[in-house]
Each structure stands twice: as C-alpha cells, then as structure tokens.
C-alpha cells in the first residue's frame, strides 16, 4: 500500500495528528529533518502503528520534503484502517 504522509519534524513527541481515507496520514516527530533522522523516526513510528518491520517501509518520494510517499509492503487498505484506529485510541 502506498501512503501519503505529511511530516512535522522537531515537535515535542512522535504522534499521529490525523488521517484521511484512503491513504493520507499526518504526523509529528521529535527528530530533526537532517541526516535522515526524521525519515528514520517516521519508519519507526509507522512500524509501531502497522506492526510491520522497518524493512517493509520504503520512502519512495519526498525523502527531503515534508510531504512523502511511503510504500508499506504487506499492508492493505483494510489493515491500514484497523491499525490506525487502534493506535489513535491508545494515544
């Protein structure tokens, strides 16, 4: 599944601000947008949310931009909805 993600780096904590179906997610990250730190933090957050390994997460566009296209290998639309809703209930 390909996901469009808007990233806000250098915030107080890693968290999801919101999502829109079918495939948009907005997040805040503590990491700085330099030396790939924010991209790695994004992979860690997505791995936690969707219960997939970081190796299954590929940033395919926007590596140096706040708007990114991210491929989540092995995840489909219905799984996306289930996992994101569960994660947001915990926050």
PDB file with one MODEL, atoms N, CA, C and O in Angstrom:
MODEL        1
ATOM      1  N   UNK A   1       0.850  -1.172   0.000  1.00  0.00           N
ATOM      2  CA  UNK A   1       0.000   0.000   0.000  1.00  0.00           C
ATOM      3  C   UNK A   1       0.895   1.235   0.000  1.00  0.00           C
ATOM      4  O   UNK A   1       1.901   1.284   0.708  1.00  0.00           O
ATOM      5  N   UNK A   2       0.523   2.221  -0.793  1.00  0.00           N
ATOM      6  CA  UNK A   2       1.260   3.484  -0.825  1.00  0.00           C
ATOM      7  C   UNK A   2       0.481   4.509  -0.010  1.00  0.00           C
ATOM      8  O   UNK A   2      -0.725   4.694  -0.180  1.00  0.00           O
ATOM      9  N   UNK A   3       1.213   5.163   0.874  1.00  0.00           N
ATOM     10  CA  UNK A   3       0.627   6.100   1.821  1.00  0.00           C
ATOM     11  C   UNK A   3       1.237   7.478   1.600  1.00  0.00           C
ATOM     12  O   UNK A   3       2.451   7.603   1.440  1.00  0.00           O
ATOM     13  N   UNK A   4       0.411   8.500   1.590  1.00  0.00           N
ATOM     14  CA  UNK A   4       0.903   9.878   1.544  1.00  0.00           C
ATOM     15  C   UNK A   4       1.024  10.349   2.991  1.00  0.00           C
ATOM     16  O   UNK A   4       0.069  10.255   3.762  1.00  0.00           O
ATOM     17  N   UNK A   5       2.202  10.856   3.354  1.00  0.00           N
ATOM     18  CA  UNK A   5       2.450  11.269   4.736  1.00  0.00           C
ATOM     19  C   UNK A   5       2.956  12.704   4.757  1.00  0.00           C
ATOM     20  O   UNK A   5       3.860  13.068   4.004  1.00  0.00           O
ATOM     21  N   UNK A   6       2.367  13.510   5.624  1.00  0.00           N
ATOM     22  CA  UNK A   6       2.877  14.863   5.860  1.00  0.00           C
ATOM     23  C   UNK A   6       3.555  14.847   7.221  1.00  0.00           C
ATOM     24  O   UNK A   6       2.941  14.487   8.225  1.00  0.00           O
ATOM     25  N   UNK A   7       4.823  15.238   7.249  1.00  0.00           N
ATOM     26  CA  UNK A   7       5.645  15.160   8.454  1.00  0.00           C
ATOM     27  C   UNK A   7       5.926  16.559   8.998  1.00  0.00           C
ATOM     28  O   UNK A   7       6.277  17.474   8.252  1.00  0.00           O
ATOM     29  N   UNK A   8       5.764  16.704  10.311  1.00  0.00           N
ATOM     30  CA  UNK A   8       6.132  17.931  11.018  1.00  0.00           C
ATOM     31  C   UNK A   8       7.277  17.559  11.975  1.00  0.00           C
ATOM     32  O   UNK A   8       7.021  17.015  13.050  1.00  0.00           O
ATOM     33  N   UNK A   9       8.531  17.843  11.600  1.00  0.00           N
ATOM     34  CA  UNK A   9       9.664  17.462  12.454  1.00  0.00           C
ATOM     35  C   UNK A   9       9.872  18.429  13.617  1.00  0.00           C
ATOM     36  O   UNK A   9       9.261  19.495  13.683  1.00  0.00           O
ATOM     37  N   UNK A  10      10.748  18.025  14.525  1.00  0.00           N
ATOM     38  CA  UNK A  10      11.169  18.831  15.684  1.00  0.00           C
ATOM     39  C   UNK A  10       9.997  19.251  16.578  1.00  0.00           C
ATOM     40  O   UNK A  10       9.905  20.405  16.995  1.00  0.00           O
ATOM     41  N   UNK A  11       9.122  18.314  16.859  1.00  0.00           N
ATOM     42  CA  UNK A  11       7.997  18.565  17.761  1.00  0.00           C
ATOM     43  C   UNK A  11       8.279  17.899  19.108  1.00  0.00           C
ATOM     44  O   UNK A  11       9.311  17.248  19.275  1.00  0.00           O
ATOM     45  N   UNK A  12       7.372  18.057  20.061  1.00  0.00           N
ATOM     46  CA  UNK A  12       7.601  17.550  21.419  1.00  0.00           C
ATOM     47  C   UNK A  12       7.569  16.032  21.514  1.00  0.00           C
ATOM     48  O   UNK A  12       8.271  15.451  22.342  1.00  0.00           O
ATOM     49  N   UNK A  13       6.754  15.374  20.666  1.00  0.00           N
ATOM     50  CA  UNK A  13       6.706  13.915  20.707  1.00  0.00           C
ATOM     51  C   UNK A  13       6.291  13.361  19.356  1.00  0.00           C
ATOM     52  O   UNK A  13       5.761  14.075  18.505  1.00  0.00           O
ATOM     53  N   UNK A  14       6.545  12.069  19.181  1.00  0.00           N
ATOM     54  CA  UNK A  14       6.116  11.376  17.971  1.00  0.00           C
ATOM     55  C   UNK A  14       4.638  11.039  18.132  1.00  0.00           C
ATOM     56  O   UNK A  14       4.240  10.367  19.083  1.00  0.00           O
ATOM     57  N   UNK A  15       3.831  11.519  17.184  1.00  0.00           N
ATOM     58  CA  UNK A  15       2.402  11.218  17.269  1.00  0.00           C
ATOM     59  C   UNK A  15       1.717  11.428  15.927  1.00  0.00           C
ATOM     60  O   UNK A  15       2.233  12.102  15.035  1.00  0.00           O
ATOM     61  N   UNK A  16       0.545  10.834  15.818  1.00  0.00           N
ATOM     62  CA  UNK A  16      -0.281  10.990  14.627  1.00  0.00           C
ATOM     63  C   UNK A  16      -1.247  12.140  14.869  1.00  0.00           C
ATOM     64  O   UNK A  16      -1.983  12.143  15.856  1.00  0.00           O
ATOM     65  N   UNK A  17      -1.245  13.111  13.974  1.00  0.00           N
ATOM     66  CA  UNK A  17      -2.182  14.231  14.076  1.00  0.00           C
ATOM     67  C   UNK A  17      -3.541  13.863  13.498  1.00  0.00           C
ATOM     68  O   UNK A  17      -4.576  14.317  13.986  1.00  0.00           O
ATOM     69  N   UNK A  18      -3.530  13.041  12.458  1.00  0.00           N
ATOM     70  CA  UNK A  18      -4.789  12.639  11.846  1.00  0.00           C
ATOM     71  C   UNK A  18      -4.562  11.827  10.596  1.00  0.00           C
ATOM     72  O   UNK A  18      -3.437  11.657  10.125  1.00  0.00           O
ATOM     73  N   UNK A  19      -5.664  11.330  10.073  1.00  0.00           N
ATOM     74  CA  UNK A  19      -5.598  10.573   8.830  1.00  0.00           C
ATOM     75  C   UNK A  19      -6.870  10.812   8.033  1.00  0.00           C
ATOM     76  O   UNK A  19      -7.912  11.169   8.584  1.00  0.00           O
ATOM     77  N   UNK A  20      -6.765  10.607   6.731  1.00  0.00           N
ATOM     78  CA  UNK A  20      -7.913  10.673   5.836  1.00  0.00           C
ATOM     79  C   UNK A  20      -7.845   9.444   4.950  1.00  0.00           C
ATOM     80  O   UNK A  20      -6.793   9.102   4.410  1.00  0.00           O
ATOM     81  N   UNK A  21      -8.969   8.797   4.813  1.00  0.00           N
ATOM     82  CA  UNK A  21      -9.020   7.637   3.929  1.00  0.00           C
ATOM     83  C   UNK A  21      -9.042   8.124   2.490  1.00  0.00           C
ATOM     84  O   UNK A  21      -9.633   9.176   2.243  1.00  0.00           O
ATOM     85  N   UNK A  22      -8.459   7.457   1.545  1.00  0.00           N
ATOM     86  CA  UNK A  22      -7.958   6.110   1.712  1.00  0.00           C
ATOM     87  C   UNK A  22      -6.509   6.006   2.171  1.00  0.00           C
ATOM     88  O   UNK A  22      -6.124   4.962   2.698  1.00  0.00           O
ATOM     89  N   UNK A  23      -5.672   7.059   1.993  1.00  0.00           N
ATOM     90  CA  UNK A  23      -4.248   6.812   2.227  1.00  0.00           C
ATOM     91  C   UNK A  23      -3.438   8.037   2.648  1.00  0.00           C
ATOM     92  O   UNK A  23      -2.318   8.210   2.168  1.00  0.00           O
ATOM     93  N   UNK A  24      -3.957   8.883   3.515  1.00  0.00           N
ATOM     94  CA  UNK A  24      -3.217  10.066   3.954  1.00  0.00           C
ATOM     95  C   UNK A  24      -3.043  10.043   5.467  1.00  0.00           C
ATOM     96  O   UNK A  24      -3.975   9.736   6.211  1.00  0.00           O
ATOM     97  N   UNK A  25      -1.833  10.373   5.908  1.00  0.00           N
ATOM     98  CA  UNK A  25      -1.514  10.392   7.329  1.00  0.00           C
ATOM     99  C   UNK A  25      -0.691  11.646   7.613  1.00  0.00           C
ATOM    100  O   UNK A  25       0.192  12.003   6.833  1.00  0.00           O
ATOM    101  N   UNK A  26      -0.980  12.313   8.729  1.00  0.00           N
ATOM    102  CA  UNK A  26      -0.207  13.486   9.145  1.00  0.00           C
ATOM    103  C   UNK A  26       0.394  13.191  10.508  1.00  0.00           C
ATOM    104  O   UNK A  26      -0.313  12.784  11.430  1.00  0.00           O
ATOM    105  N   UNK A  27       1.718  13.400  10.638  1.00  0.00           N
ATOM    106  CA  UNK A  27       2.414  13.041  11.871  1.00  0.00           C
ATOM    107  C   UNK A  27       3.339  14.154  12.348  1.00  0.00           C
ATOM    108  O   UNK A  27       3.797  14.989  11.569  1.00  0.00           O
ATOM    109  N   UNK A  28       3.597  14.138  13.650  1.00  0.00           N
ATOM    110  CA  UNK A  28       4.634  14.971  14.258  1.00  0.00           C
ATOM    111  C   UNK A  28       5.737  14.040  14.747  1.00  0.00           C
ATOM    112  O   UNK A  28       5.471  12.950  15.254  1.00  0.00           O
ATOM    113  N   UNK A  29       6.979  14.490  14.583  1.00  0.00           N
ATOM    114  CA  UNK A  29       8.141  13.707  15.004  1.00  0.00           C
ATOM    115  C   UNK A  29       9.082  14.579  15.825  1.00  0.00           C
ATOM    116  O   UNK A  29       9.220  15.773  15.562  1.00  0.00           O
ATOM    117  N   UNK A  30       9.722  13.983  16.813  1.00  0.00           N
ATOM    118  CA  UNK A  30      10.723  14.709  17.602  1.00  0.00           C
ATOM    119  C   UNK A  30      12.005  14.930  16.816  1.00  0.00           C
ATOM    120  O   UNK A  30      12.717  15.906  17.053  1.00  0.00           O
ATOM    121  N   UNK A  31      12.301  14.048  15.898  1.00  0.00           N
ATOM    122  CA  UNK A  31      13.564  14.080  15.160  1.00  0.00           C
ATOM    123  C   UNK A  31      13.696  15.335  14.300  1.00  0.00           C
ATOM    124  O   UNK A  31      12.711  15.930  13.862  1.00  0.00           O
ATOM    125  N   UNK A  32      14.951  15.710  14.080  1.00  0.00           N
ATOM    126  CA  UNK A  32      15.264  16.843  13.211  1.00  0.00           C
ATOM    127  C   UNK A  32      15.250  16.386  11.754  1.00  0.00           C
ATOM    128  O   UNK A  32      15.500  15.216  11.465  1.00  0.00           O
ATOM    129  N   UNK A  33      14.957  17.309  10.838  1.00  0.00           N
ATOM    130  CA  UNK A  33      14.935  16.949   9.418  1.00  0.00           C
ATOM    131  C   UNK A  33      16.323  17.031   8.785  1.00  0.00           C
ATOM    132  O   UNK A  33      16.498  17.677   7.752  1.00  0.00           O
ATOM    133  N   UNK A  34      17.289  16.389   9.391  1.00  0.00           N
ATOM    134  CA  UNK A  34      18.644  16.387   8.854  1.00  0.00           C
ATOM    135  C   UNK A  34      19.287  15.035   9.092  1.00  0.00           C
ATOM    136  O   UNK A  34      18.932  14.318  10.027  1.00  0.00           O
ATOM    137  N   UNK A  35      20.231  14.699   8.242  1.00  0.00           N
ATOM    138  CA  UNK A  35      20.945  13.423   8.330  1.00  0.00           C
ATOM    139  C   UNK A  35      19.994  12.234   8.390  1.00  0.00           C
ATOM    140  O   UNK A  35      20.280  11.241   9.059  1.00  0.00           O
ATOM    141  N   UNK A  36      18.869  12.330   7.698  1.00  0.00           N
ATOM    142  CA  UNK A  36      17.899  11.235   7.600  1.00  0.00           C
ATOM    143  C   UNK A  36      17.208  10.898   8.927  1.00  0.00           C
ATOM    144  O   UNK A  36      16.525   9.878   9.022  1.00  0.00           O
ATOM    145  N   UNK A  37      17.375  11.737   9.947  1.00  0.00           N
ATOM    146  CA  UNK A  37      16.809  11.452  11.268  1.00  0.00           C
ATOM    147  C   UNK A  37      15.285  11.395  11.245  1.00  0.00           C
ATOM    148  O   UNK A  37      14.696  10.480  11.822  1.00  0.00           O
ATOM    149  N   UNK A  38      14.642  12.350  10.592  1.00  0.00           N
ATOM    150  CA  UNK A  38      13.176  12.363  10.550  1.00  0.00           C
ATOM    151  C   UNK A  38      12.636  11.174   9.759  1.00  0.00           C
ATOM    152  O   UNK A  38      11.612  10.600  10.129  1.00  0.00           O
ATOM    153  N   UNK A  39      13.312  10.799   8.677  1.00  0.00           N
ATOM    154  CA  UNK A  39      12.867   9.638   7.901  1.00  0.00           C
ATOM    155  C   UNK A  39      12.960   8.357   8.725  1.00  0.00           C
ATOM    156  O   UNK A  39      12.060   7.519   8.675  1.00  0.00           O
ATOM    157  N   UNK A  40      14.036   8.205   9.477  1.00  0.00           N
ATOM    158  CA  UNK A  40      14.184   7.017  10.325  1.00  0.00           C
ATOM    159  C   UNK A  40      13.137   7.007  11.435  1.00  0.00           C
ATOM    160  O   UNK A  40      12.583   5.956  11.757  1.00  0.00           O
ATOM    161  N   UNK A  41      12.867   8.167  12.017  1.00  0.00           N
ATOM    162  CA  UNK A  41      11.833   8.256  13.056  1.00  0.00           C
ATOM    163  C   UNK A  41      10.459   7.940  12.471  1.00  0.00           C
ATOM    164  O   UNK A  41       9.634   7.302  13.126  1.00  0.00           O
ATOM    165  N   UNK A  42      10.215   8.383  11.247  1.00  0.00           N
ATOM    166  CA  UNK A  42       8.949   8.073  10.580  1.00  0.00           C
ATOM    167  C   UNK A  42       8.806   6.567  10.388  1.00  0.00           C
ATOM    168  O   UNK A  42       7.745   6.003  10.655  1.00  0.00           O
ATOM    169  N   UNK A  43       9.865   5.919   9.930  1.00  0.00           N
ATOM    170  CA  UNK A  43       9.823   4.464   9.749  1.00  0.00           C
ATOM    171  C   UNK A  43       9.539   3.755  11.069  1.00  0.00           C
ATOM    172  O   UNK A  43       8.758   2.804  11.107  1.00  0.00           O
ATOM    173  N   UNK A  44      10.166   4.211  12.145  1.00  0.00           N
ATOM    174  CA  UNK A  44       9.925   3.600  13.456  1.00  0.00           C
ATOM    175  C   UNK A  44       8.474   3.766  13.884  1.00  0.00           C
ATOM    176  O   UNK A  44       7.858   2.820  14.376  1.00  0.00           O
ATOM    177  N   UNK A  45       7.927   4.958  13.701  1.00  0.00           N
ATOM    178  CA  UNK A  45       6.536   5.210  14.079  1.00  0.00           C
ATOM    179  C   UNK A  45       5.586   4.351  13.246  1.00  0.00           C
ATOM    180  O   UNK A  45       4.677   3.726  13.794  1.00  0.00           O
ATOM    181  N   UNK A  46       5.787   4.316  11.936  1.00  0.00           N
ATOM    182  CA  UNK A  46       4.920   3.515  11.069  1.00  0.00           C
ATOM    183  C   UNK A  46       5.032   2.030  11.386  1.00  0.00           C
ATOM    184  O   UNK A  46       4.039   1.303  11.339  1.00  0.00           O
ATOM    185  N   UNK A  47       6.233   1.584  11.706  1.00  0.00           N
ATOM    186  CA  UNK A  47       6.444   0.191  12.099  1.00  0.00           C
ATOM    187  C   UNK A  47       5.646  -0.146  13.353  1.00  0.00           C
ATOM    188  O   UNK A  47       5.038  -1.213  13.441  1.00  0.00           O
ATOM    189  N   UNK A  48       5.649   0.759  14.314  1.00  0.00           N
ATOM    190  CA  UNK A  48       4.891   0.566  15.556  1.00  0.00           C
ATOM    191  C   UNK A  48       3.390   0.549  15.290  1.00  0.00           C
ATOM    192  O   UNK A  48       2.676  -0.311  15.807  1.00  0.00           O
ATOM    193  N   UNK A  49       2.920   1.478  14.502  1.00  0.00           N
ATOM    194  CA  UNK A  49       1.484   1.582  14.223  1.00  0.00           C
ATOM    195  C   UNK A  49       0.973   0.356  13.478  1.00  0.00           C
ATOM    196  O   UNK A  49      -0.035  -0.234  13.866  1.00  0.00           O
ATOM    197  N   UNK A  50       1.660  -0.023  12.420  1.00  0.00           N
ATOM    198  CA  UNK A  50       1.143  -1.028  11.496  1.00  0.00           C
ATOM    199  C   UNK A  50       1.703  -2.431  11.710  1.00  0.00           C
ATOM    200  O   UNK A  50       1.390  -3.345  10.947  1.00  0.00           O
ATOM    201  N   UNK A  51       2.523  -2.609  12.735  1.00  0.00           N
ATOM    202  CA  UNK A  51       3.037  -3.936  13.103  1.00  0.00           C
ATOM    203  C   UNK A  51       3.762  -4.615  11.943  1.00  0.00           C
ATOM    204  O   UNK A  51       3.576  -5.803  11.680  1.00  0.00           O
ATOM    205  N   UNK A  52       4.593  -3.827  11.256  1.00  0.00           N
ATOM    206  CA  UNK A  52       5.442  -4.367  10.201  1.00  0.00           C
ATOM    207  C   UNK A  52       6.876  -3.941  10.497  1.00  0.00           C
ATOM    208  O   UNK A  52       7.106  -3.008  11.267  1.00  0.00           O
ATOM    209  N   UNK A  53       7.832  -4.623   9.889  1.00  0.00           N
ATOM    210  CA  UNK A  53       9.233  -4.280  10.142  1.00  0.00           C
ATOM    211  C   UNK A  53       9.604  -3.008   9.380  1.00  0.00           C
ATOM    212  O   UNK A  53       8.977  -2.659   8.380  1.00  0.00           O
ATOM    213  N   UNK A  54      10.628  -2.331   9.871  1.00  0.00           N
ATOM    214  CA  UNK A  54      11.101  -1.122   9.191  1.00  0.00           C
ATOM    215  C   UNK A  54      11.586  -1.442   7.783  1.00  0.00           C
ATOM    216  O   UNK A  54      11.557  -0.579   6.906  1.00  0.00           O
ATOM    217  N   UNK A  55      12.030  -2.669   7.562  1.00  0.00           N
ATOM    218  CA  UNK A  55      12.463  -3.088   6.234  1.00  0.00           C
ATOM    219  C   UNK A  55      11.332  -3.138   5.217  1.00  0.00           C
ATOM    220  O   UNK A  55      11.581  -3.117   4.012  1.00  0.00           O
ATOM    221  N   UNK A  56      10.102  -3.205   5.686  1.00  0.00           N
ATOM    222  CA  UNK A  56       8.935  -3.228   4.800  1.00  0.00           C
ATOM    223  C   UNK A  56       8.436  -1.819   4.475  1.00  0.00           C
ATOM    224  O   UNK A  56       7.443  -1.654   3.767  1.00  0.00           O
ATOM    225  N   UNK A  57       9.126  -0.813   4.994  1.00  0.00           N
ATOM    226  CA  UNK A  57       8.712   0.578   4.814  1.00  0.00           C
ATOM    227  C   UNK A  57       9.742   1.288   3.943  1.00  0.00           C
ATOM    228  O   UNK A  57      10.912   1.395   4.310  1.00  0.00           O
ATOM    229  N   UNK A  58       9.294   1.772   2.789  1.00  0.00           N
ATOM    230  CA  UNK A  58      10.188   2.447   1.848  1.00  0.00           C
ATOM    231  C   UNK A  58       9.632   3.830   1.514  1.00  0.00           C
ATOM    232  O   UNK A  58       8.479   3.968   1.104  1.00  0.00           O
ATOM    233  N   UNK A  59      10.464   4.840   1.696  1.00  0.00           N
ATOM    234  CA  UNK A  59      10.080   6.191   1.278  1.00  0.00           C
ATOM    235  C   UNK A  59      10.407   6.288  -0.204  1.00  0.00           C
ATOM    236  O   UNK A  59      11.574   6.279  -0.595  1.00  0.00           O
ATOM    237  N   UNK A  60       9.368   6.381  -1.023  1.00  0.00           N
ATOM    238  CA  UNK A  60       9.578   6.342  -2.466  1.00  0.00           C
ATOM    239  C   UNK A  60       9.610   7.732  -3.106  1.00  0.00           C
ATOM    240  O   UNK A  60      10.040   7.878  -4.250  1.00  0.00           O
ATOM    241  N   UNK A  61       9.161   8.744  -2.376  1.00  0.00           N
ATOM    242  CA  UNK A  61       9.213  10.116  -2.894  1.00  0.00           C
ATOM    243  C   UNK A  61       9.200  11.074  -1.711  1.00  0.00           C
ATOM    244  O   UNK A  61       8.499  10.848  -0.725  1.00  0.00           O
ATOM    245  N   UNK A  62       9.982  12.148  -1.819  1.00  0.00           N
ATOM    246  CA  UNK A  62       9.961  13.186  -0.799  1.00  0.00           C
ATOM    247  C   UNK A  62      10.902  12.954   0.369  1.00  0.00           C
ATOM    248  O   UNK A  62      10.614  13.386   1.486  1.00  0.00           O
ATOM    249  N   UNK A  63      12.014  12.287   0.138  1.00  0.00           N
ATOM    250  CA  UNK A  63      12.944  11.996   1.243  1.00  0.00           C
ATOM    251  C   UNK A  63      13.446  13.258   1.939  1.00  0.00           C
ATOM    252  O   UNK A  63      13.779  13.220   3.123  1.00  0.00           O
ATOM    253  N   UNK A  64      13.501  14.366   1.219  1.00  0.00           N
ATOM    254  CA  UNK A  64      13.972  15.618   1.824  1.00  0.00           C
ATOM    255  C   UNK A  64      12.854  16.656   1.932  1.00  0.00           C
ATOM    256  O   UNK A  64      13.118  17.842   2.124  1.00  0.00           O
ATOM    257  N   UNK A  65      11.624  16.209   1.809  1.00  0.00           N
ATOM    258  CA  UNK A  65      10.464  17.101   1.850  1.00  0.00           C
ATOM    259  C   UNK A  65       9.514  16.693   2.978  1.00  0.00           C
ATOM    260  O   UNK A  65       9.543  15.543   3.417  1.00  0.00           O
ATOM    261  N   UNK A  66       8.678  17.610   3.450  1.00  0.00           N
ATOM    262  CA  UNK A  66       7.706  17.238   4.486  1.00  0.00           C
ATOM    263  C   UNK A  66       6.594  16.323   3.964  1.00  0.00           C
ATOM    264  O   UNK A  66       6.031  15.536   4.725  1.00  0.00           O
ATOM    265  N   UNK A  67       6.276  16.424   2.671  1.00  0.00           N
ATOM    266  CA  UNK A  67       5.268  15.536   2.080  1.00  0.00           C
ATOM    267  C   UNK A  67       5.987  14.365   1.431  1.00  0.00           C
ATOM    268  O   UNK A  67       6.875  14.546   0.597  1.00  0.00           O
ATOM    269  N   UNK A  68       5.588  13.163   1.827  1.00  0.00           N
ATOM    270  CA  UNK A  68       6.270  11.959   1.373  1.00  0.00           C
ATOM    271  C   UNK A  68       5.280  10.939   0.842  1.00  0.00           C
ATOM    272  O   UNK A  68       4.119  10.919   1.249  1.00  0.00           O
ATOM    273  N   UNK A  69       5.740  10.096  -0.063  1.00  0.00           N
ATOM    274  CA  UNK A  69       5.013   8.900  -0.456  1.00  0.00           C
ATOM    275  C   UNK A  69       5.783   7.728   0.126  1.00  0.00           C
ATOM    276  O   UNK A  69       6.986   7.586  -0.093  1.00  0.00           O
ATOM    277  N   UNK A  70       5.074   6.893   0.867  1.00  0.00           N
ATOM    278  CA  UNK A  70       5.709   5.788   1.569  1.00  0.00           C
ATOM    279  C   UNK A  70       5.015   4.492   1.179  1.00  0.00           C
ATOM    280  O   UNK A  70       3.789   4.397   1.234  1.00  0.00           O
ATOM    281  N   UNK A  71       5.798   3.496   0.785  1.00  0.00           N
ATOM    282  CA  UNK A  71       5.253   2.179   0.474  1.00  0.00           C
ATOM    283  C   UNK A  71       5.334   1.302   1.720  1.00  0.00           C
ATOM    284  O   UNK A  71       6.405   1.131   2.301  1.00  0.00           O
ATOM    285  N   UNK A  72       4.197   0.753   2.122  1.00  0.00           N
ATOM    286  CA  UNK A  72       4.125  -0.170   3.254  1.00  0.00           C
ATOM    287  C   UNK A  72       3.877  -1.558   2.685  1.00  0.00           C
ATOM    288  O   UNK A  72       2.743  -1.912   2.363  1.00  0.00           O
ATOM    289  N   UNK A  73       4.946  -2.345   2.562  1.00  0.00           N
ATOM    290  CA  UNK A  73       4.842  -3.669   1.956  1.00  0.00           C
ATOM    291  C   UNK A  73       4.070  -4.613   2.867  1.00  0.00           C
ATOM    292  O   UNK A  73       4.312  -4.672   4.073  1.00  0.00           O
ATOM    293  N   UNK A  74       3.137  -5.351   2.272  1.00  0.00           N
ATOM    294  CA  UNK A  74       2.393  -6.352   3.028  1.00  0.00           C
ATOM    295  C   UNK A  74       1.204  -5.804   3.790  1.00  0.00           C
ATOM    296  O   UNK A  74       0.609  -6.519   4.597  1.00  0.00           O
ATOM    297  N   UNK A  75       0.844  -4.552   3.553  1.00  0.00           N
ATOM    298  CA  UNK A  75      -0.290  -3.945   4.251  1.00  0.00           C
ATOM    299  C   UNK A  75      -1.339  -3.557   3.217  1.00  0.00           C
ATOM    300  O   UNK A  75      -1.009  -2.973   2.185  1.00  0.00           O
ATOM    301  N   UNK A  76      -2.602  -3.879   3.489  1.00  0.00           N
ATOM    302  CA  UNK A  76      -3.668  -3.472   2.576  1.00  0.00           C
ATOM    303  C   UNK A  76      -4.553  -2.415   3.235  1.00  0.00           C
ATOM    304  O   UNK A  76      -4.357  -2.064   4.399  1.00  0.00           O
ATOM    305  N   UNK A  77      -5.517  -1.919   2.484  1.00  0.00           N
ATOM    306  CA  UNK A  77      -6.365  -0.824   2.947  1.00  0.00           C
ATOM    307  C   UNK A  77      -7.127  -1.173   4.222  1.00  0.00           C
ATOM    308  O   UNK A  77      -7.199  -0.355   5.139  1.00  0.00           O
ATOM    309  N   UNK A  78      -7.687  -2.359   4.290  1.00  0.00           N
ATOM    310  CA  UNK A  78      -8.472  -2.723   5.475  1.00  0.00           C
ATOM    311  C   UNK A  78      -7.579  -2.822   6.708  1.00  0.00           C
ATOM    312  O   UNK A  78      -7.984  -2.416   7.798  1.00  0.00           O
ATOM    313  N   UNK A  79      -6.374  -3.353   6.550  1.00  0.00           N
ATOM    314  CA  UNK A  79      -5.430  -3.426   7.672  1.00  0.00           C
ATOM    315  C   UNK A  79      -5.019  -2.022   8.108  1.00  0.00           C
ATOM    316  O   UNK A  79      -4.912  -1.749   9.304  1.00  0.00           O
ATOM    317  N   UNK A  80      -4.789  -1.134   7.143  1.00  0.00           N
ATOM    318  CA  UNK A  80      -4.441   0.250   7.452  1.00  0.00           C
ATOM    319  C   UNK A  80      -5.488   0.862   8.372  1.00  0.00           C
ATOM    320  O   UNK A  80      -5.151   1.455   9.397  1.00  0.00           O
ATOM    321  N   UNK A  81      -6.751   0.717   8.006  1.00  0.00           N
ATOM    322  CA  UNK A  81      -7.834   1.311   8.791  1.00  0.00           C
ATOM    323  C   UNK A  81      -7.903   0.727  10.196  1.00  0.00           C
ATOM    324  O   UNK A  81      -8.074   1.465  11.167  1.00  0.00           O
ATOM    325  N   UNK A  82      -7.772  -0.586  10.309  1.00  0.00           N
ATOM    326  CA  UNK A  82      -7.832  -1.242  11.621  1.00  0.00           C
ATOM    327  C   UNK A  82      -6.693  -0.762  12.513  1.00  0.00           C
ATOM    328  O   UNK A  82      -6.923  -0.367  13.656  1.00  0.00           O
ATOM    329  N   UNK A  83      -5.468  -0.794  11.999  1.00  0.00           N
ATOM    330  CA  UNK A  83      -4.298  -0.431  12.807  1.00  0.00           C
ATOM    331  C   UNK A  83      -4.287   1.045  13.202  1.00  0.00           C
ATOM    332  O   UNK A  83      -3.940   1.377  14.336  1.00  0.00           O
ATOM    333  N   UNK A  84      -4.662   1.930  12.286  1.00  0.00           N
ATOM    334  CA  UNK A  84      -4.608   3.358  12.617  1.00  0.00           C
ATOM    335  C   UNK A  84      -5.670   3.698  13.659  1.00  0.00           C
ATOM    336  O   UNK A  84      -5.421   4.510  14.550  1.00  0.00           O
ATOM    337  N   UNK A  85      -6.834   3.095  13.558  1.00  0.00           N
ATOM    338  CA  UNK A  85      -7.885   3.352  14.553  1.00  0.00           C
ATOM    339  C   UNK A  85      -7.471   2.835  15.926  1.00  0.00           C
ATOM    340  O   UNK A  85      -7.699   3.504  16.934  1.00  0.00           O
ATOM    341  N   UNK A  86      -6.863   1.652  15.973  1.00  0.00           N
ATOM    342  CA  UNK A  86      -6.382   1.103  17.252  1.00  0.00           C
ATOM    343  C   UNK A  86      -5.318   2.010  17.858  1.00  0.00           C
ATOM    344  O   UNK A  86      -5.342   2.289  19.056  1.00  0.00           O
ATOM    345  N   UNK A  87      -4.395   2.463  17.036  1.00  0.00           N
ATOM    346  CA  UNK A  87      -3.307   3.304  17.522  1.00  0.00           C
ATOM    347  C   UNK A  87      -3.836   4.626  18.066  1.00  0.00           C
ATOM    348  O   UNK A  87      -3.389   5.084  19.118  1.00  0.00           O
ATOM    349  N   UNK A  88      -4.770   5.234  17.372  1.00  0.00           N
ATOM    350  CA  UNK A  88      -5.300   6.524  17.811  1.00  0.00           C
ATOM    351  C   UNK A  88      -6.111   6.406  19.098  1.00  0.00           C
ATOM    352  O   UNK A  88      -6.171   7.359  19.875  1.00  0.00           O
ATOM    353  N   UNK A  89      -6.726   5.268  19.331  1.00  0.00           N
ATOM    354  CA  UNK A  89      -7.449   5.062  20.595  1.00  0.00           C
ATOM    355  C   UNK A  89      -6.490   5.013  21.779  1.00  0.00           C
ATOM    356  O   UNK A  89      -6.842   5.425  22.884  1.00  0.00           O
ATOM    357  N   UNK A  90      -5.271   4.505  21.546  1.00  0.00           N
ATOM    358  CA  UNK A  90      -4.266   4.395  22.616  1.00  0.00           C
ATOM    359  C   UNK A  90      -3.689   5.752  22.993  1.00  0.00           C
ATOM    360  O   UNK A  90      -3.328   5.977  24.149  1.00  0.00           O
ATOM    361  N   UNK A  91      -3.601   6.661  22.016  1.00  0.00           N
ATOM    362  CA  UNK A  91      -2.949   7.960  22.265  1.00  0.00           C
ATOM    363  C   UNK A  91      -3.719   8.829  23.211  1.00  0.00           C
ATOM    364  O   UNK A  91      -3.292   9.944  23.511  1.00  0.00           O
TER     365      UNK A  91
ENDMDL
END
